Amino acid sequence: MGNDNKYFAEVKAFNSILEKLNGNQNPVKLTKDEKIRLSQQIKQNMDYIGKQASKGFFLKRWLMKSLHKQYQSLYENHFKD
């Protein structure tokens, strides 16, 4: 994705977020654009994982439900408006 021009804004935002997370800044201050992009990505991941949690064999469903619960908790605690 780094070389594709149509994803330039997303790559730039997520690289900026990674730099802030790797820095010694406590608490991490995100710009409005970074927060919006990150919250949208978390929502998309929650939707995809939620669909995958109902498919497949037992172990996959169990892991996906656990992962979905973690994403949901992260979103509700830090990104819900």
Summary of the structure (lengths in Angstrom):
residues: 81
radius of gyration: 15.1
end to end distance: 28.9
largest distance: 42.3
contacts: 178
relative contact order: 0.10
helix: 74%
strand: 0%
